[in-house]
Amino acid sequence: MHLYLEVDVPLSEHEQRLLEQIERALVDDDPKFASTVRTGDRRQKARRKLQLGAVLVVVGLAVVVGGVALPNVIVGVLGFLVAFGGAVLGVLNYKAATGVVPTDSGSGPGRPAGGGRGGSSSAKPRRQPLKGRLEERFRRRYDQ
């Protein structure tokens, strides 16, 4: 089992200038990609959407109870739709918000068609680190 620790290391002034030059070159070369990369932490945005979904579920359930208390079907249906929308928003953003890595049971590059488990049913599939996957993808493109 590998543990990866994130450590913040301050950059020197020279490294900061180099990083700024690289960023400017990236913006000049591919502005669409640069804006996509610069948008911020996706996990934080997903957490906000997850929290909004939870609030919508609570508000929707309160509206459903209000619709039952007042014999008004339309208010109850609207409350259900709000609660359902909040639940959908939460479910769609759960993986990104919590950082859960989906298990890859299908065959992929570097993995046999049988899932790569080789008979031991208790073994968990190991994912290659992001750096390794990116390097492998780059090599494949470069070789073509």
Sequence and secondary structure as in RCSB ss.txt:
>XXXX:A:sequence
MHLYLEVDVPLSEHEQRLLEQIERALVDDDPKFASTVRTGDRRQKARRKLQLGAVLVVVGLAVVVGGVALPNVIV
GVLGFLVAFGGAVLGVLNYKAATGVVPTDSGSGPGRPAGGGRGGSSSAKPRRQPLKGRLEERFRRRYDQ
>XXXX:A:secstr
            HHHHHHHHHHHHHHHHH HHHHHHHHT  HHHHHHHHHHHHHHHHHHHHHHHHHHHHTT HHH
HHHHHHHHHHHHHHHHHHHHHHHT      S  TTS TT S TT TT       HHHHHHHHHHHHHH 
